[in-house]
Amino acid sequence: MNAQEKLVDWIDAHFDEQVAFLQEVIRIPTDTPPGNNAPHADAVATMVEALGWSAEKHAVPEQAVRDYGMESITNLIVRRPYAAGGPTIALNAHGDVVPPGDGWVHPPYGAVVEDGFIYGRAAAVSKSDFSTYIFAVRALEALGVPLKGALELHFTYDEEFGGLLGPGWLLEQKLTKPDFVIAAGFSYNIVTAHNACLQLEVTVHGKSGHGAMPETGHDALQAATRILNAIYGQLPELKKIKSKVAGIDSPTMLVGRIDGGTNTNVVPGKVVLKMDRRMIPEEDPVAVEAQVRALIEDAVRDEAGIRVEIRRLLLSHALRPLPGQDKLVASLQKNGRQVIGEEITAHGTPLYADARLYGEHGIPAVLYGAGPRTVPESNAKKADERLALEDLRKATKVVALTLLDFLGD
């Protein structure tokens, strides 16, 4: 039996243990907001140490976290050094999640296994890949063959807010500088590029007035309506802009949240809009932000008594292909064909993720892990998020075989 066959057999033999591990990871809530994620990191560190490994805990300073809008962040690095002469590969998955919301049939933190699926918030995105990556590395090391280079497991807790205090913080603090990165993804495709994202909070200040005498106020909602019309009026123009990256189409823009007013019979004195502008990899984020700000300001420039305040919530850059990425893609595709029995596609996605932060530091990165073909199939960020256990098994085998390609002597 060769090394590849032994690797696959080890994963099969330990798969029940792997599912149980994932259940433990899912059952600890990490709703963000509020973003009290350090307890989950502490629990994962204990679980990792029970495997005989050491987990470094890197707590982001409390004030920085609170200023950011979260409660606690502890990022983990598990380092597995081997013989000299090989690359360092980092495997990154995030533990923070959007709150479960309503409509669940299965308890969101129950990690129920039923009919070949595991259900729970982050079962697919991306607590699943805590399990994928740990058991892929365990399988590799169980071979007992000479390995060159090093592996790092990065378990981080700031994807939902943008990643700057997750992988971004580890990189800025110079706690890591791998040669390659595989970040959480899905089993049937490899993501090689993704969109950038700009999020703005737009506060429209007017003046409250009695509903019976609206002329005594300055209606912030009327002004906000002009801003909304300007934003949505741009959509036909954005549709004309096309990306050359397969899997990515055009830029998008929307307002995802509106808050304002004090009562039914009061002229609204303040309205707050939160908007999202996705940028294709070819766009310049600095220029786009300037254009969006000008669009908003121009919409209400002539409105008497109205003042607009624009605050950037997020500016996430695109993930772009870097030299060396093709080597990762080729290995994952080869092993995907072997394990899954079909061609594993490689393309871009309109989403954005933590992987871009590695790319910004010149590190080639791809997204690949446990999941279905598309986000909607997984119910990610919706009720009854789920993962097919066979997809977890397959992804673990593909990742383990890829690590052997890179680190095998």
RODO-2510 file (C-alpha; in nm, 4 decimals, decimal comma):
residues 409
     n   res          X          Y          Z
     1     m     0,0000     0,0000     0,0000
     2     n     0,1483     0,3358    -0,1003
     3     a     0,1476     0,6573     0,1046
     4     q    -0,1577     0,8015    -0,0700
     5     e    -0,3641     0,4892    -0,0006
     6     k    -0,2542     0,4853     0,3644
     7     l    -0,3513     0,8517     0,3973
     8     v    -0,7011     0,7911     0,2624
     9     d    -0,7482     0,4799     0,4768
    10     w    -0,6451     0,6663     0,7940
    11     i    -0,9110     0,9317     0,7287
    12     d    -1,1780     0,6654     0,6764
    13     a    -1,0729     0,4828     0,9934
    14     h    -1,0917     0,8019     1,2016
    15     f    -1,3948     0,9607     1,0396
    16     d    -1,6343     0,9039     1,3303
    17     e    -1,3805     1,0779     1,5539
    18     q    -1,3599     1,3628     1,3037
    19     v    -1,7395     1,4103     1,3010
    20     a    -1,7475     1,4100     1,6816
    21     f    -1,4732     1,6724     1,6825
    22     l    -1,6746     1,8909     1,4456
    23     q    -1,9825     1,8536     1,6645
    24     e    -1,7872     1,9926     1,9599
    25     v    -1,6653     2,2858     1,7527
    26     i    -2,0188     2,3715     1,6344
    27     r    -2,1825     2,3452     1,9768
    28     i    -2,0019     2,6454     2,1246
    29     p    -2,1834     2,9643     2,0073
    30     t    -1,9828     3,2403     1,8439
    31     d    -2,2560     3,4814     1,7316
    32     t    -2,1003     3,7928     1,5813
    33     p    -2,2366     4,0363     1,6822
    34     p    -2,1896     4,0494     1,9767
    35     g    -1,8632     3,8738     1,8985
    36     n    -1,7522     3,7183     2,2270
    37     n    -1,5300     3,4619     2,0580
    38     a    -1,2400     3,4038     2,2982
    39     p    -1,4251     3,1210     2,4836
    40     h    -1,4508     2,9233     2,1577
    41     a    -1,0787     2,9703     2,0890
    42     d    -0,9965     2,8527     2,4418
    43     a    -1,2075     2,5402     2,3921
    44     v    -1,0513     2,4625     2,0531
    45     a    -0,7033     2,5112     2,2007
    46     t    -0,7874     2,2541     2,4697
    47     m    -0,9200     2,0123     2,2066
    48     v    -0,6034     2,0556     1,9997
    49     e    -0,3819     2,0032     2,3032
    50     a    -0,5671     1,6772     2,3743
    51     l    -0,4315     1,5601     2,0379
    52     g    -0,0779     1,6211     2,1627
    53     w    -0,0266     1,9505     1,9815
    54     s     0,0425     2,2986     2,1156
    55     a    -0,1906     2,5875     2,0308
    56     e    -0,0582     2,9421     2,0583
    57     k    -0,3245     3,1839     2,1844
    58     h    -0,2925     3,5336     2,0418
    59     a    -0,5447     3,7580     2,2161
    60     v    -0,6198     4,0863     2,0408
    61     p    -0,6078     4,3735     2,2964
    62     e    -0,9496     4,4265     2,4539
    63     q    -0,9771     4,7952     2,3698
    64     a    -0,8948     4,7354     2,0045
    65     v    -1,1637     4,4673     1,9895
    66     r    -1,4279     4,6871     2,1558
    67     d    -1,3429     4,9840     1,9351
    68     y    -1,3932     4,7474     1,6423
    69     g    -1,7434     4,6540     1,7613
    70     m    -1,6793     4,3091     1,9071
    71     e    -1,6287     4,1747     2,2604
    72     s    -1,3298     3,9369     2,2496
    73     i    -1,0975     3,7794     1,9940
    74     t    -0,8303     3,5181     2,0532
    75     n    -0,6721     3,3843     1,7361
    76     l    -0,4953     3,0481     1,7381
    77     i    -0,1829     2,9288     1,5602
    78     v    -0,0856     2,5607     1,5709
    79     r     0,2653     2,5149     1,4280
    80     r     0,3836     2,1770     1,3001
    81     p     0,7495     2,2068     1,1929
    82     y     0,9192     1,9313     0,9945
    83     a     1,2644     1,8960     0,8391
    84     a     1,4260     2,1942     0,6689
    85     g     1,4013     2,2473     0,2954
    86     g     1,0284     2,2666     0,2299
    87     p     0,7579     2,5354     0,2213
    88     t     0,5381     2,6562     0,5066
    89     i     0,1693     2,6016     0,4323
    90     a    -0,1006     2,7681     0,6412
    91     l    -0,4559     2,6364     0,6653
    92     n    -0,7055     2,9018     0,7766
    93     a    -1,0660     2,8682     0,8963
    94     h    -1,2742     3,1189     1,0908
    95     g    -1,4853     3,0477     1,3978
    96     d    -1,6989     3,3632     1,4179
    97     v    -2,0485     3,3325     1,2705
    98     v    -2,3545     3,5419     1,1929
    99     p    -2,6325     3,4939     1,4524
   100     p    -2,8607     3,1972     1,3723
   101     g    -3,1812     3,3938     1,3135
   102     d    -3,5238     3,2282     1,2951
   103     g    -3,6749     2,9342     1,1108
   104     w    -3,4526     2,6492     1,2265
   105     v    -3,5911     2,2957     1,2378
   106     h    -3,2688     2,1638     1,3911
   107     p    -3,1161     2,3523     1,6873
   108     p    -2,8520     2,5912     1,5495
   109     y    -2,5935     2,4816     1,8041
   110     g    -2,7061     2,1206     1,8331
   111     a    -2,4718     1,9755     1,5670
   112     v    -2,7407     1,7165     1,4922
   113     v    -2,6419     1,4404     1,2473
   114     e    -2,9345     1,3210     1,0372
   115     d    -2,9609     1,1436     0,7007
   116     g    -2,5939     1,1941     0,6218
   117     f    -2,5840     1,5669     0,7075
   118     i    -2,4622     1,7604     1,0084
   119     y    -2,6766     2,0633     1,0946
   120     g    -2,5763     2,3799     1,2773
   121     r    -2,4571     2,7349     1,2406
   122     a    -2,1136     2,7230     1,0701
   123     a    -2,1501     2,3531     0,9854
   124     a    -2,0522     2,4545     0,6312
   125     v    -1,8945     2,7997     0,6755
   126     s    -1,6450     2,7515     0,8237
   127     k    -1,6182     2,5556     1,1476
   128     s    -1,6305     2,2493     0,9233
   129     d    -1,2781     2,3246     0,8104
   130     f    -1,1431     2,3291     1,1661
   131     s    -1,2153     1,9582     1,1364
   132     t    -1,1049     1,9225     0,7724
   133     y    -0,7646     2,0760     0,8317
   134     i    -0,6866     1,9182     1,1694
   135     f    -0,7661     1,5679     1,0496
   136     a    -0,5843     1,6183     0,7184
   137     v    -0,2710     1,7132     0,9126
   138     r    -0,3167     1,4245     1,1573
   139     a    -0,3477     1,1832     0,8643
   140     l    -0,0325     1,3229     0,7047
   141     e     0,1683     1,2887     1,0243
   142     a     0,0302     0,9389     1,0921
   143     l     0,2024     0,8155     0,7750
   144     g     0,5389     0,8342     0,9485
   145     v     0,7095     0,9371     0,6233
   146     p     0,9798     1,2087     0,6101
   147     l     0,8305     1,5564     0,5671
   148     k     1,0024     1,8818     0,4722
   149     g     0,8782     2,2301     0,5545
   150     a     0,6063     2,3191     0,8036
   151     l     0,2326     2,3426     0,8548
   152     e     0,0440     2,6113     1,0415
   153     l    -0,3208     2,5947     1,1408
   154     h    -0,4729     2,9429     1,1721
   155     f    -0,8067     2,9469     1,3547
   156     t    -0,9255     3,3065     1,3543
   157     y    -1,2332     3,4938     1,4743
   158     d    -1,2994     3,7998     1,2603
   159     e    -1,4267     3,7008     0,9180
   160     e    -1,7778     3,8404     0,9624
   161     f    -1,6435     4,1865     1,0540
   162     g    -1,3770     4,1852     0,7814
   163     g    -1,0767     3,9875     0,9034
   164     l    -0,8557     4,2769     1,0111
   165     l    -0,8368     4,1445     1,3668
   166     g    -0,8212     3,7839     1,2480
   167     p    -0,5617     3,6861     0,9843
   168     g    -0,4929     4,0557     0,9288
   169     w    -0,3827     4,0967     1,2901
   170     l    -0,1626     3,7841     1,2853
   171     l     0,0078     3,9108     0,9700
   172     e     0,0476     4,2702     1,0912
   173     q     0,1983     4,1465     1,4187
   174     k     0,4425     3,9377     1,2107
   175     l     0,3336     3,6231     1,3900
   176     t     0,3206     3,4340     1,0615
   177     k     0,4484     3,4524     0,7031
   178     p     0,3662     3,1263     0,5235
   179     d     0,4593     3,0474     0,1655
   180     f     0,1129     2,9193     0,0687
   181     v    -0,2364     2,9376     0,2178
   182     i    -0,5426     2,7189     0,1845
   183     a    -0,8445     2,8909     0,3387
   184     a    -1,1931     2,7588     0,4087
   185     g    -1,3947     2,6762     0,0982
   186     f    -1,6074     2,4063    -0,0662
   187     s    -1,5218     2,0556    -0,1893
   188     y    -1,6157     2,0858    -0,5546
   189     n    -1,4441     2,4078    -0,6544
   190     i    -1,1320     2,6070    -0,5800
   191     v    -1,1678     2,9806    -0,5415
   192     t    -0,8711     3,1656    -0,6911
   193     a    -1,0016     3,5246    -0,6763
   194     h    -1,2789     3,7195    -0,5107
   195     n    -1,4376     4,0616    -0,5091
   196     a    -1,3451     4,3578    -0,2949
   197     c    -1,6067     4,5085    -0,0650
   198     l    -1,6768     4,8624     0,0545
   199     q    -1,9299     4,9162     0,3331
   200     l    -2,0384     5,2639     0,4382
   201     e    -2,2622     5,4000     0,7108
   202     v    -2,4469     5,7076     0,5865
   203     t    -2,6081     5,9254     0,8537
   204     v    -2,8545     6,1828     0,7239
   205     h    -2,9034     6,4636     0,9764
   206     g    -3,2139     6,6818     0,9500
   207     k    -3,4355     6,8405     1,2135
   208     s    -3,7323     6,6854     1,3920
   209     g    -4,0697     6,8570     1,3752
   210     h    -4,4325     6,7951     1,4668
   211     g    -4,6170     6,5781     1,2169
   212     a    -4,8971     6,8346     1,2004
   213     m    -4,6479     7,1057     1,1045
   214     p    -4,3859     6,9290     0,8918
   215     e    -4,2572     7,2613     0,7599
   216     t    -4,1023     7,3213     1,1064
   217     g    -3,8563     7,0371     1,0498
   218     h    -3,6098     6,9163     0,7891
   219     d    -3,7095     6,5656     0,6880
   220     a    -3,4068     6,3343     0,6990
   221     l    -3,6074     6,0507     0,5467
   222     q    -3,6982     6,2517     0,2376
   223     a    -3,3305     6,3324     0,1960
   224     a    -3,2386     5,9662     0,2517
   225     t    -3,4840     5,8738    -0,0233
   226     r    -3,2888     6,0894    -0,2653
   227     i    -2,9729     5,9043    -0,1636
   228     l    -3,1463     5,5692    -0,2134
   229     n    -3,2639     5,6748    -0,5595
   230     a    -2,9102     5,7824    -0,6504
   231     i    -2,7607     5,4541    -0,5309
   232     y    -3,0113     5,2297    -0,7037
   233     g    -3,0091     5,4519    -1,0103
   234     q    -2,6442     5,3503    -1,0603
   235     l    -2,7170     4,9791    -1,0906
   236     p    -2,7711     4,9761    -1,4695
   237     e    -2,4302     5,1406    -1,5141
   238     l    -2,2616     4,8889    -1,2824
   239     k    -2,4102     4,6041    -1,4873
   240     k    -2,2166     4,7312    -1,7888
   241     i    -1,8838     4,6763    -1,6085
   242     k    -1,7645     4,3187    -1,6591
   243     s    -1,4829     4,1255    -1,4945
   244     k    -1,2446     3,9083    -1,6933
   245     v    -1,2184     3,6655    -1,3993
   246     a    -1,4273     3,3506    -1,4507
   247     g    -1,6979     3,3245    -1,1868
   248     i    -1,7180     3,7001    -1,1287
   249     d    -1,9628     3,9148    -1,3244
   250     s    -2,0237     4,2831    -1,2413
   251     p    -1,9984     4,5164    -0,9417
   252     t    -2,3039     4,5377    -0,7157
   253     m    -2,4411     4,7953    -0,4733
   254     l    -2,7227     4,7853    -0,2193
   255     v    -2,8491     4,9339     0,1052
   256     g    -2,8841     4,6525     0,3560
   257     r    -3,0166     4,8383     0,6598
   258     i    -3,2128     5,1558     0,7351
   259     d    -3,2789     5,3019     1,0823
   260     g    -3,4439     5,6327     1,1624
   261     g    -3,7201     5,8445     1,3020
   262     t    -3,8612     5,8625     1,6545
   263     n    -4,2380     5,8207     1,6135
   264     t    -4,5167     5,8001     1,3568
   265     n    -4,6187     6,1639     1,4051
   266     v    -4,2712     6,3184     1,4072
   267     v    -4,0692     6,4460     1,1117
   268     p    -3,7599     6,2194     1,1072
   269     g    -3,4584     6,4127     1,2302
   270     k    -3,2039     6,1417     1,1584
   271     v    -3,1838     5,8396     0,9290
   272     v    -2,8947     5,5928     0,9088
   273     l    -2,8284     5,3830     0,5987
   274     k    -2,5783     5,0987     0,5806
   275     m    -2,4671     5,0160     0,2295
   276     d    -2,2528     4,7575     0,0548
   277     r    -2,0594     4,8071    -0,2710
   278     r    -1,8899     4,4987    -0,4159
   279     m    -1,5970     4,5646    -0,6469
   280     i    -1,4630     4,3293    -0,9118
   281     p    -1,0875     4,2580    -0,8939
   282     e    -1,0155     4,5013    -1,1778
   283     e    -1,1600     4,8022    -0,9915
   284     d    -0,9569     5,0449    -0,7784
   285     p    -1,1095     5,0520    -0,4267
   286     v    -0,9831     5,4050    -0,3572
   287     a    -1,1435     5,5427    -0,6722
   288     v    -1,4687     5,3526    -0,6099
   289     e    -1,4995     5,4871    -0,2563
   290     a    -1,4470     5,8417    -0,3808
   291     q    -1,7155     5,7916    -0,6473
   292     v    -1,9696     5,6508    -0,4002
   293     r    -1,9101     5,9293    -0,1496
   294     a    -1,9560     6,1907    -0,4234
   295     l    -2,2750     6,0176    -0,5410
   296     i    -2,4230     6,0369    -0,1901
   297     e    -2,3171     6,3959    -0,1228
   298     d    -2,4417     6,5200    -0,4606
   299     a    -2,7837     6,3617    -0,4032
   300     v    -2,8625     6,5982    -0,1140
   301     r    -2,6327     6,8890    -0,1879
   302     d    -2,9250     7,1287    -0,2449
   303     e    -3,1428     7,0012     0,0409
   304     a    -3,1900     7,2820     0,2945
   305     g    -3,1172     7,1871     0,6562
   306     i    -2,9713     6,8503     0,5659
   307     r    -2,6229     6,7335     0,6576
   308     v    -2,4717     6,3989     0,5601
   309     e    -2,2041     6,2124     0,7527
   310     i    -2,0333     5,9176     0,5797
   311     r    -1,8314     5,6654     0,7787
   312     r    -1,6427     5,3742     0,6301
   313     l    -1,7290     5,0453     0,8004
   314     l    -1,5158     4,8186     0,5847
   315     l    -1,2813     4,8306     0,2895
   316     s    -1,1854     4,4787     0,1953
   317     h    -0,9540     4,4356    -0,1022
   318     a    -0,9928     4,1719    -0,3714
   319     l    -0,8135     3,8393    -0,3765
   320     r    -0,6090     3,8262    -0,6949
   321     p    -0,4034     3,5382    -0,8352
   322     l    -0,0363     3,5515    -0,7347
   323     p     0,2657     3,3545    -0,8605
   324     g     0,2646     3,0139    -0,6963
   325     q    -0,1127     2,9896    -0,6749
   326     d    -0,1194     2,7712    -0,9852
   327     k     0,0859     2,5067    -0,8031
   328     l    -0,1768     2,4887    -0,5278
   329     v    -0,4575     2,4711    -0,7827
   330     a    -0,2898     2,1939    -0,9837
   331     s    -0,2352     1,9748    -0,6768
   332     l    -0,5877     2,0251    -0,5421
   333     q    -0,7394     1,9517    -0,8834
   334     k    -0,5312     1,6374    -0,9315
   335     n    -0,6256     1,5051    -0,5895
   336     g    -0,9865     1,6128    -0,6308
   337     r    -1,0155     1,4079    -0,9485
   338     q    -0,8696     1,1084    -0,7653
   339     v    -1,0911     1,1335    -0,4563
   340     i    -1,4172     1,2768    -0,5916
   341     g    -1,4002     1,1330    -0,9412
   342     e    -1,4782     1,4540    -1,1257
   343     e    -1,3092     1,7726    -1,2382
   344     i    -1,2671     2,0292    -0,9597
   345     t    -1,3201     2,3735    -1,1110
   346     a    -1,1096     2,6776    -1,0273
   347     h    -1,2654     3,0228    -1,0556
   348     g    -1,3441     3,3508    -0,8837
   349     t    -1,6383     3,4336    -0,6581
   350     p    -1,8374     3,7536    -0,5967
   351     l    -1,8065     3,6941    -0,2210
   352     y    -1,5156     3,8225    -0,0145
   353     a    -1,3195     3,6362     0,2511
   354     d    -1,0172     3,6407     0,4796
   355     a    -0,7931     3,4906     0,2113
   356     r    -0,7442     3,8363     0,0597
   357     l    -0,5420     3,9416     0,3654
   358     y    -0,2777     3,6813     0,2894
   359     g    -0,2782     3,7960    -0,0722
   360     e    -0,2191     4,1554     0,0392
   361     h     0,1033     4,0302     0,2020
   362     g     0,2137     3,8647    -0,1212
   363     i     0,1211     3,5105    -0,0139
   364     p    -0,0537     3,2956    -0,2780
   365     a    -0,3854     3,1713    -0,1409
   366     v    -0,6847     2,9674    -0,2530
   367     l    -1,0128     2,8720    -0,0878
   368     y    -1,0777     2,5001    -0,0584
   369     g    -1,2462     2,2897     0,2090
   370     a    -1,5606     2,0983     0,3051
   371     g    -1,8865     2,1950     0,1403
   372     p    -2,1231     2,1507    -0,1559
   373     r    -2,0975     2,3065    -0,4991
   374     t    -2,2711     2,6336    -0,4124
   375     v    -2,3395     2,8497    -0,1082
   376     p    -2,7217     2,8207    -0,1352
   377     e    -2,7014     2,4393    -0,1118
   378     s    -2,5398     2,4683     0,2308
   379     n    -2,7949     2,7164     0,3724
   380     a    -2,4928     2,9187     0,4833
   381     k    -2,6015     3,2178     0,6942
   382     k    -2,9612     3,0890     0,6820
   383     a    -3,1701     2,8506     0,8906
   384     d    -3,0680     2,4844     0,8975
   385     e    -2,7161     2,5348     0,7666
   386     r    -2,5815     2,1911     0,6890
   387     l    -2,2900     1,9914     0,5541
   388     a    -2,2973     1,6514     0,3859
   389     l    -2,0650     1,4288     0,5862
   390     e    -1,9340     1,2678     0,2689
   391     d    -1,8245     1,6117     0,1475
   392     l    -1,6334     1,6542     0,4741
   393     r    -1,4657     1,3175     0,4225
   394     k    -1,3755     1,3915     0,0594
   395     a    -1,2377     1,7392     0,1300
   396     t    -1,0222     1,6056     0,4135
   397     k    -0,8699     1,3479     0,1802
   398     v    -0,8049     1,6040    -0,0941
   399     v    -0,6371     1,8463     0,1482
   400     a    -0,4268     1,5701     0,3064
   401     l    -0,3054     1,4463    -0,0335
   402     t    -0,2214     1,8028    -0,1355
   403     l    -0,0185     1,8556     0,1827
   404     l     0,1704     1,5359     0,1009
   405     d     0,2464     1,6724    -0,2481
   406     f     0,3989     1,9867    -0,0989
   407     l     0,5704     1,8495     0,2114
   408     g     0,6523     1,4882     0,1254
   409     d     1,0258     1,4254     0,1039
***
